[in-house]
């Protein structure tokens, strides 16, 4: 039986979980530390070969978690040897105790991996405001280091260990070549609620065996984030803990590339972007209580940033999202969301589509409007809402989900 704490698997979940290949220089293990949950793993430990380089983007929340502060500082010395992630407790808004918990976690992990504390990266997800007892990592992380391994099962277990209200694990993999040398990229993510990233995602970790200098890695990650995780929203709420880290072990042995715009990096960049987009879409498909995956596409805006803000206004509108949940082709709610965005718009130039069905044009209902055709689009599990403002060349697309009673049930009982 499902409950708010154990919801049924999203109907938008992939039919099959992908098998992720090993990434040279990456080993993974999971454990039960009893952080909050019982009877399930809640710790992910990733061991990284010496020479691994890290890049990251994080929440712009003015109330960031203690692990976010730690990781920002750790990127000043971007050599990475360990990643520790726990679920069940975000270690956010925990004051001095939170900082002490992160420091203790780093000491325990560094001791297990025989590496400097500055080479340990830490992320936490779960309830905000409750102190995290890092003493629970004693012995656990050393055990993880001893049995960490690179196989496909380890990747699946890793994605499950970082879940909170997620209903399915989120994994993706890609291959590419850098100057003729094959490289692998694997990624995992978690997130289902408190999703409106600003610079990063809920939690996501990407690993590659490519050899890339830190400035290049950072530039590629930031650029890819702008087109992926910063284009997904579930409820308009940006987390205190949003963290996206990219680790490059260098084990592929590809030729050195010092410029992110170097054409030799184009295949790798395309593969990385594609992987980040897949993970971001999986987050929207697992939105708390979601039954519909929604793409909002805006064209004809005065600029791309303007289009992006309008798209988010539509995607974050509770009225739009509940209309999608009710399979109601209520284009008036889209008009409302465009108008309230605070961006340039002309009512009499506006056109709106649900799927391929144009429902409004030139400031009024489409003369050929068909309620049956529009309603048929809304009954599909994947719904596209398209808006053209008729003002310029700006465009954007974001992904979201519908808003159902399930969202209220999950969040109303979150701490129960």
N, C-alpha and C positions, 0 to 999 in steps of 0.2 A: 504494500500500500504506500502511495506517495504522501508526502506532507510538505509543509513549508520548508522544513529543513532537509527534505529529501525529495525534491520535486521530480516529476517524470521527465524522461529525456525529451529534449526539444524535438518537435516534429521536423524541424529544419536541420537536424544533425546530419552529417554525412552518412551515407549508407554503410561505409566501411572506414575503419581507421587506417591511415597509411602506415606502411612499414618504413621507418627511417633508417638509412644505412649508417654505419659508423662514421664519425668525423675524426680523422687522425689527431691525436692529442687531447681528446675529450673523453672522460670517463664519468659515469653517473651512478648514483645510488640513492635510494629513498629509505625513510625510516618512520617509525611511530614514536614521537616524543611526548605525546599527550599535551600538546600546547592548548588545544581547546576540544578537539574531536576525540572520540574513542572508537577503536575498531577500524581505523583507517590511517594511512600514511599522511603525515603533515610536515615532513621535512624533505627537501631536495638538496643533495650535496653533489656538486660538479667539480671534479678534479681536472685541472688544466696543465698541460705540459709547460715547462719553463720556456720563456720566449713568447708566450701568448700576450697579445695586445688587446685592450678593451676600449670600446667607445660606448657612449650612452646618452640618452635624452630622458628628461624627467619632467614631472608635473611642474606647472607654473603656479600651483596653489601657494598661497602665502602661509599655509599651515602644513608644510611638508612633514612627512614622517621622519623619524630618526634614521632609518636605513637610507632614505633618499639623501639626507645630509651627508651620511657616511660615504655613499657611492660618489657623490659629486666631488668630495675631497679626494677619494681614492683615484679618480681619473686624472688627478694631477701627477700621479705616478702610474701610468696606464698599464704597467705590467700586471698580469692577472694570473693567479694560481688556483684560486678557489672561488666558487659561487655557492652561497648558502641561502636557501629560500625556505621560509616557513609559512604555512597557512593557518588560519584560525585567529590570528592576532596581528593587527597591522603595525603595532608599536608606533602609533601616531598619537599626538597630543598626550604624551606620557612624560614630558619634561626631563628632568635630570635622570630619572629612572630609565627612561627610554634610551638616552645616550649611553648610560652605563650598560644596559642590556646589549646594545650593539657592540660596544667595546669588548664585553666579555665573550660574545659570540665570535668576534674576530680572533680573540686570543685562543679560544678553544679550537677553531678551524685552523689557525696558523700552526698550532702545535700538532694537529693531526696531519697536516700536509708538509710540515717542516719548511715553512715559508714565512716571509715577513707578514705582519698583520696588515700592512698597507697593500698587499697583493690579494686580500680577501674582499670580495664583493658580497653584499648582503641585501636581501629584499624580504619584505614581510607583507602579508595580506590578511584581512579579516576585520575583526571588530576594532573600532577606533576608541581610544581613551582608556583602555585596560592595560596595566603594566604587563610586560612580557617577562616571564621567568626564564632567563637564558641559561640558568643552571641545568635546565632539562636537556641541553645539548651536550653536557659532559658525558663522555663515553660514546654517545650516539654518533658524533661526527668522526671520531677515530674509527669506529666500526664501519661507517660508510666509506671512509678512505680505504680501508682494507679490502672491501669487496666491490668497489666501484668498477664498472665495466662499460664497454662502448656499444653493446648490441641493441637491436631493435626493441627488445622487451624493456630495456633500461629507459629508452626514450618514452615509451608509452607510460611506464610507471612514473617517470618524471612529470609528465603532463598531468597525470592524475593527482600527484602529491600536492600540487600548487592550487588545486581547485578549491573554491569556497561554495558559492551558490551555483556554480557551473553545473550543467547537466551532462556534459560530455567533454572529454579531453580535446585539446586543440593542438594539432601538430601539422607541420608542413616541411617539405624538403625540395630542394632544387639542385641541379648540377649546372655548371657553366665551365668556361675555359678562359684563362688569362694568358694571352700570348701563346696559345697552344697547349698550355698545361691545364689538365682537368682539375676542378675544385668542387667541393661539396658544401652545401649550405643547409643546415637543419634549424628549425625554429619551433618553439612551443609558446603558448600564451594562455592566460587565464583572464576571465572577466565576464560578467553577466549583468551586473548592476553597478551604479555609480560610475557610469560610462559616458564621458564627454571629454576625451583627451585634449590636452593643451600642451603640445610638445612631445607627448609620449603616449603609451598605452597603460592599461591597468597593470599587468605584469607581463612582460614578454622577454624571452631570452633566445638569442640567435647565435649560432656557432658555425664557423667555417674553418677549413684548413688552409685557406688562402693566406699568402704572405703579403701584408699591406701595412704601410706606416700609419701611425695613429691619426695624423691629420686627415689622411685620405679616408680611413675607416670612418672617422667622425663625420666628414662631409657627406659620404655616401649614405650613412644612417640618417642624418638629419634631413637630407633631401628625400629619401624614401619615406620617412615618417610623415612628411607633409602631404604625401599623396595616398597614404594608407591609414594609419591609426588616427591621424588628425582629421580624417574624413568619416569617422564612425561615431555614432551616438546612440545610446539606449534611452537615457532619461535626462540628459542635460546637466548631470552632476559630475564635476571633475574631482577625481579622487585625490586624497592627500598622499597617495603612495605610488602614483603612476611611474613606472620604471620600464625602460626598454634598453637592454644591454646587448651589444654585439661583440663577440669574442672571436679573434682570429689567431689560430695557433701557428700559422706559417709552415705547417708540415707538408703542404702541397709542393713547396719548393719552386713556385712560379717566379718569373723574372720580376725584379723590383719595379714598381710603378709609383712615381712620386706625385702625380697630378691626377686628381679625381676626374678631370675631363679628358684624360688620355684615352684615345679610341680603343686601346687594348683592354680597357676596363669596361667597355660598353656591354659585353655579354654578361659579365658578373653583375653589373649594376642592374641590368634588366631582370636577371634572375632574383636578385635580392629584393627589388621593388615588387616583383610578382609574388614572392613568398610573403612579404609584409602585407600586401593587399589581401592575400588569402587568409592570413591569420586575423586581420582586422574584420573581414567579412564573417569569419567563424564566430567572432565575439558578438556581432550584431545578431547572428542566427541563434545565439544562445542567450539573448536578452531575457531577463527574468520574466517568465510568463509568456514569452513570444510565441506567436503562431504564424506570423507573416514576416518575411524578409522584404524590406522596402528600400529601393534605390530612388533617391531624389536627384534629378538632373536639372540644372538650370543653365540656360543659354541666353544670349542676347543682353547680358548685363553690361554695365559701363566698364567693368573690370573683372578680372578673375577673383580678387578678394571680395568684391561686392557680391558676385555670384555665390561665393562660398558662404558668406554670411546669410544670404537669402535662403540658400539650401538648408543651412542649419536651423533657421527660423522655422522652416516647414517641417524638418525632421524632428525637431524638439517640441513641436506643438502637441499638447495633450489632446486637443480636439481633432487634429489631423490623424494622430495615432489611434485614437479610439474609433474614428470613422473607418480606418483600415481594419481594425479588429472586428467591427460590426459589418464589414464588407459593404459599406455604404459609400457610394460614389458621390460624396459630398464635396464638390469642387469649391463651394463657397468657403470652406475652411482653409483651402489652399490660398484663395484670394486674401483671406484674413492674415495668414501667416506671411505672405509677401508684403502686404501693406504695413505690418507692424515691425518689419525688419530694420527700418530706419535707413534703408538704402534707396538709391534712385529707382523709381518705378513709375510707369505711366499706365493707369488703369485701362485706358482705351487702346493700348498696344499689347496688352497681356493676352497670352494664349496658354492653355493648360491641356495636358493629355493625361489620361490614365491608360498606361500601356500604349497601344497604337490608336486609341480612341480619343479624338479631340473633343473635349467637353465644353470648352469656352474659348472665345476668340474675340478680339477687338472690343473688350470690355463688356461682353455679354455672353449668354449661353450660345454654344455653336448652333447654327440653324439646322444642322443635320444631327443634332444630339440624339443619341439612342440610350435610354435608361437600361435597356436589356444588355446592350453591348458593353456599356461601362460597368454594370454590375457583374458581368461575366469576368471582366478583368479583376475586379476586387475579390472574386472567389478563389483566385489562384494563390498558391503559397508564396510566390514571388510577385511583388507588385512594383511597377515603376511609375513614379509621378514625375512628369516632365513639365517644365515651365519655360516659356520663352518671353523675355521682357521687351524685345524689339527695340533696344536702346543702343547696343554696341556689340562687341565681340567677346565679352567676358563670359566664361563658362566654369562650371564646377559640378561635382557629383559627390554625394555623401550617401552613407548607408545607415539604416536604422531598422527598427522593428515596430510592430504594433504595440499598443498598450492595453493589457487585459487585466481581468480580476486577479490573475495569477501574480502579477507584479505586486499588487497590494498585499496579497496573502503572504508572499515570501518576505517582503520588507516589514510588514506589520509584526511578523513573528521572528525577525532575524536574530534577536538576542535571547529568544525563549529556549 
